[in-house]
Amino acid sequence: MGKILLELKNICKSFGDQEVLHDFNLYIMENEFVTLLGPSGCGKSTLLRMIGGFDSPTSGDIIFDGQLINSVEPNKRQINTVFQRYALFPHLNVYDNVAFGLKLKKLSKEEIDKEVLRALKLVQMSDYAYRKIDTLSGGQMQRVAMARAIVLKPRLLLLDEPLAALDRKLRQDLQYELKEMQRELGITFLYVTHDQEEALTMSDTIVVMNEGRILQIGSPVMIYNEPSTRFVANFIGESNIIDGVVPQDFKVRFENALFDTTYQGFSRGEEVDVVIRPEDLLIIPKDNAKITGVIDSKVFKGDLFEINVIVKSGKEYTIHTTKNYELGLEVGLDIDKENITLMKKPGLNTFTGVIEDDYFVRVNDEMRFECLEDDTEDFSEGSKVIVKVLTENVLLEGDVDDADFEGVIKNIKKRDMYYDVYINVGGVVIVASTSNPNHKVGQTVGIWVKPEKLVLLEEDNSLDTSTIEALND
């Protein structure tokens, strides 16, 4: 195992009442290409700005090469940033843009010339050294921005969606060039994008984020083939997600049929999410299939057909195939066991509560949740309701004064990359799933849940699949 270059410990960042990053823990190895992948607004760029020194965390530590750098100025960190909008000096030519940082370091003219020409050669811009910036294309300006960053030989290069403004063909070309450049330079790259293709093409490690939290960390192959949550499965490519039950190791039952799998370790009879990628579903003659259905729609996408098949249960399956099938055709579906992924169902807290008149629901004297006004309008004050919230949406605060309520940790269980923290609040246990490994049994913690993450149901209402999906959204 290599050396840890960057470590983020319990990073939280708030802008006013809005928390952008929550309890964020991550380490990055030297010479690694790591990509932060997630939808817009999930906290990727905010995290990059804090690592670069352009912003500070509300709490938590940024450790670079073993040293705490929270208060170190940007120009004194061995870290450079390439921005989406290039940030080039329009009054300087290409050479002078790249040389700017070296001149501030007061290097000799010979040293500057040697390093600038080397950097321009690396980004294939040697012939443009004395061109004006406003005569360059977007792709050429991005190469100049890369050269200006790497010429200073940083140990860590931060790239904030640097290819987002470029056309598709140029983006694809530069993806391969960036990966090759990283290997040649031996610099650690931390890349931010919401483009799944970029992340899968370039990365050694992908960190999938949503709403300021890490959902999964792994290699591109692992992230794609073994997503840990519904969000990851749907965000990284397309997925068919089906309710299933595990009767025993290496078996799963769904659509009233039993299938072989490569999975073991689930409890006997445990309900699971079955994930199958569209390219892994095979259309076969209906007489030979465990699952049958009718082709309801198809779309030609250039290199394949996207076909939707409605099966007997009413569920719609999406299949990617190079063959053109007729609409209305009754077909069978088949899946190799290696292409079936099983995921644990999301953890869920369920409580009985009472609606209060100020958009709150009270579970007991110590546990009280704020709700959205729209969620409480169908209930009168004093109504008894079922309160449901996913364990991953229960957030823990070190400072109990900033929390909705507080409790004492009674137990901690490791689950995949998460820790399920069991907290006693006035005799009622609430479970929080967190990536923070530093919580301890007996510790008092603050607890809060965003109002939009709560689901309120009438007392006799059960939680169906659509409600689970709403909670995940």
N, C-alpha and C positions, 0 to 999 in steps of 0.2 A: 504493500500500500504506500502511496506517495505522501507528500507533505501537505497538510492543510494550509492553504494560503489565506482564505477569508472565512470568518465565522460570524454568524449573526445569532445573537442570543436574546430571546424573549423580546424581539423588536415590536413595539407598538407605535403607531403614528395616528394622531388625530388632528383634524382641522375644525376647530370649534367643537360642536357636538358630534361631528361625523368621524367615526373611526375608520381609517383607510387600511391600516395593517393591524392585525391582532395576534399577539403571542407568536411571532414569526421566528422560527428556528431553522437554520440552514448552515451547512459548511461546504466549501468549494475547494477541491484539490488543485495543486499547482499543475499547470499545463493542461487543464481540462477546458473543454468547450461546453459551457452550461447555458441552457436556455430557460428563461422564465416565460411560460406560455399561459395565456389566459385571456378572457374577454376584456374589452375596454372598461376601464374603471375598477379593475380588480387590485390595483396597487403596485403593478410592475414598475412603472416609471418612477413612482414615488420612492420605491425601494432603491432603484438605481441612483436617484438624486442623493439619497442619504449616504450610500456607499461612496459616491464621488465627492461628498463633502458640500454639496449645494443646499442641503437641508439637514435637519437634525431629527433624530427619533424623539418621540415624546418620552419613551422609556426604552430600556434595553441597551445592549452593547454591540458595537461593531468592532471586531478584532481582526487586524490585518497583520499577517506574519507574526502572530503572537503578541502584538501590541494593540492596546485600546486606542482607537483613532476618532472617537466621537467628536472631539473638539479640535482635531487637526485640520488646518486650512486645506482647501482643495489643491492648491499648488505645491503643498508639501507632502502630498500623498503620492505613492508610486502607482497612481491610478489615472488613466486618461479616459475621456468619454467621446464617443462619436454620436452626434445627435441626428435625429431624423431630418432636420432642416439644415444640415451641413454646417451652419455658423461660420462660413468662410468670410474673409475680408475682401469686399468687392474692389477696393482701391489697390490691392496687391495682386501681382500675377501668381501663377501656380507655384513657382519656385519660392517666392517670398512668403506665401501662405504656409508652405511646409516648413520653411526655415525659421518662422516667427518664434517658436518656442526655444529653438537652439540659440537664437540671438539673445534671448532673455537670460540664458545660462552663460552668456559671454564666452562661447566657444570660439576658437580661431576660424578664420575664413576657410582655411583648408579643411578643417574638421566638419564645418557646416556643409561645405560643398560635397564632401564625401558621403555624409549621412543623408542629405537631401536626395542626391542622385540615386543612392541605394534604395531609399524608400519609394521614389517614383518608379524605379524599375520593378520593384516588387508589386506595385499596383498597376503596372503596365501603362504608365503615363509619362515615360521618359521623353517622348517626342512633343509633349505639351508643356514643358517646363516654363516657357516664357510667354505662354498664352494668357490673355486676360480671363478672369473668372466668368464674366458675363458672356463669353463666347463658347462656353462649355455646355454640354448636355447634362441632364440630371445625373446620369450614370457616371459621367466623367467628374462631376463635382463631388459625388460620393466617394470616388476613388481618391480625390485630393484630400477630402476630409479624413479618410483612412490613413493616407500617407502622413498627414500632419500629426495624427495621434500616435502612430507606430514609430515615427522618427525619434521620439523621446524615450523609446525603449521602456515603456511602463511594464510592470509585472502583472498588472491586471488591466484589461481593456473592456470598458463598458460600452455596449452598443444598443442604443435606444431606437428600435424599429428603423434601422438605417436604410432599409430597402423599400419602405412602405410607399414612397412617392413614385417609384419606378414602375414601368410597364412589366407585364408578366414574364415575357421572354428574357428581358434584361435581369429581372429579379432571379430567375432560375440560373442564369449564367453566373451571376455574382455570388449565389449561394455556394456553388462549388469552389469558386475562387477564394471566398472567405475561409472556408474550411481548410483548403490547401495552404493558405497564408498563415493560419493559426498553427498548423503543424510545422511549417518552415520556421516561423519566428519563435516557437516555444513559449508564447505568451498565453496566459489564462484569459479566455474570453467569457464574459457574462453578457448574454444576448437577450434582448426583450422583444417579443413579438406576440401577435394574436393569430398569426398565420401557422396553422398546423403543419403545412408542407415544409415551410422553412425549418421549423423545429425538428421534424423527423429527418430532414436531409442533412443538417449540419451538426447536430448535437452529439456529444458523448453522453450527456445527462440532461433530461428534461424535468423541470419543476412545474407541475400544473397547478395554477392558482385560481381561486375564485373568492371574491369578497374579502380580500386581504388575508387569506389563509392558504396553506399548502394542502392540496388534496392528494397528490401522489408525486413521488420522485422515482425516477428509474431511467433505464436506457430507452431509446426510441422503440426498439422491438418490444420491450416489456410493457411500456406505456400503451402501445397500440394493441398488443395481443392479450394483455392481462390488466385491463382497467380495474381500478379498485372501487369506483363509485359510478353511479348512473351518469353523473355530470361528465366525468372523464370519458366514459364510453361514448357519449353523444358528442362531446366537444372534439375529440380526436377521431375524425372520420364519422361515418354513419354506423349505426348499430341497430340490430333487432334485440330488444330486451323483453324477455318472457318470464313469467312467474313459473318457478319450478320447485320440486321437492326432492331432497336427497334421501333415498331409501337405505343406502349403504355406500361405503367407499366405492369410487369409480363408477357410480351410477347416478343418473338424474332422470326424473320423470316430469315431462311437460307435454301439453297437448294430448293427454291420455295415452302417452307412449313412453316406453323406457329406453333410454339411450346410454351407451357407454361414454365415460369421460376419463380424463387423466387425473381427476381431483380426489383427494382423500382428506380426512380431518374434520369434515363437517359432522354435526350431530345427526344421528339417525332420525329421519323425519323432518329435518330442518328445512324451512322455506328459504329459497335462494332466488337471486336474479340470474337468469341464463342469458349470456351475451353471445350473439352470433353476428359476425360481420357479413354484409351483403355479398361480398365476393366468395365467402365460404359456404354459402347455401347453394346446393346443386339441384337443378330441375331434372327429375327422372320420371319414367312412366309411372302412372298412378298405382298400377297393380303391384308394384314392388316397393311402395313407400309406406312408412309409418304415419306420415303427415300428408294429407291431400288437400287441394284447394283449387280455386279458379283464378286464372289470370285476369285481373281487374283493370290494370292500366300498364302502359309501358312508355318510356321516353328514350329516344336515341341520344346519346351523349358523346358521339364522335368515335370513341374507341370501345364503347360498350352500350348495352341496353340496360336501363334500370326498369325492372319489372316488379310490380306489386301483385302479390298473390293473397287472396282472402281465404283462410282455411276454415274448417268446420266450426271452430270455436268463435269465429267472427274476427279474430285478430288478423291484422294485415302484416305480411312479411315482405321486406324489400330484398330483391336479389339482383346482383350485377352479373351479367353474362354477355358473351360475345355472340350468342345465338339469338335469332329473331323468332319469338314465339307468337302465335296468334292470340288476340284478345278472346276471352271466353273459354279458352282451352282448359280442361281439367288436368291438373298435373300433380305429381308427387314431389316432395322435398326431402333431401337427404343431407346429412352433415357428418363429416369425419369427426371422430372423438377428439382429435387434436385441436379442432377448431371450435370446440365448445368451451366457453369461459364461464365459470361460476363465481358469483360475487355474493358476499353476505348482504342481507337486507339492511337498509339503514337502521341504526339504533333509534329507538323511539321512547320518549318519556310520555306517559299518560297520567293525568291527574283529574280529580273532580274539583271544580271550583264554583264560586258564586260571583255573578256579575255585580259590580259596584257602579255607582252613578257617574263616575268620572272616567269612563273608558278603561277601567282596570278590572281584572278578575283575581279574586283572592282564593288561594288554596288552603292556607291556614294563617295563623296570626303573623307568621314570619315570612311566608312566601306569597308574593303579590306581583302579578305581571301587568305591564301596560299593554293595551290592545289598540288596534286601529279602530277609529270611530265606525267605519263601514262594517267591521266584523261584529260589533256589539249592537248595531241598530235593530237586529231581529230579536234581541233578547231584552226583557224588561229587568229593571233593577231587582236583585234578589234571586234571579233565575239561576238554577243549577245547570252547569254545563260541563262537558268533557273538554279538557285542555290538552292539546298534543303539540309536541315540539321535538324535532330530531335532536339527538344527542350532539351532533356536530354543530348545531346552532345555539347551544348553550355555551356562553362565553364566560371565561373566568378572569377576574381582575385581581391584581396584587393589592391594589388600594381599595379596601372595602367601602370607603366613603364615596367612591365613584360608581358603585354598583346598585342594582335594584334591591338586592337583599344579600345576605351572607349565610354561610354554612360551614360545617367542619367536615373535612375529608375523612371518610370511614374506610375506603378501600380503593385500590388502583389496579386495573387489569390491562395488560398489554394486548392490543389487537391490531395485527398488521403493523402499519406505521403510526398508529394512534395509541393513546393511553385513555381508557375509559375510567374517568374519575367519578367515584360514587360519593355524593355529598349529602350529609344529613342537614335538613333545614326544618327545624321544629318538629322532628319526628317523621318527616316525609323525605324520601331519598330522591334526588335528582341526579341524572348522569350526564356528564359533559365529556365529549370526545375531543382530545387536544393532542397536538404534536409536541407539546412542552414536556420534557422528561423530568422536570425539576420539582414537581409537586410532591408533597409528602403526606402520609397518613397523619391525622391530627392537626394539620394546618387549617387555619381559618381563611377562607377565600371569599371574595366578592363574586356575585353571579348576576349576569344580565342577559336578556334575550331581546333582540330587535322585535318590535311589535309585529312587523310583517312576517316574521317567522313562526308565529303562533297560529294554530288552527283551533277554532272553537266549534263544538258540535253539541247538538242536543244530547241529553243523557243516554238515550237509547240508540244513538247513531253509532255505527261502526266505521272504522277507518278502511276505506277501500283503496285500490291501486291508484286511482286518479288523485286521491288526497295525498298519498305518498309522493306522487310526481309533483303536485303543487307545492308540497313542503320542500322538495329538492330544488324547485325553481326559485 
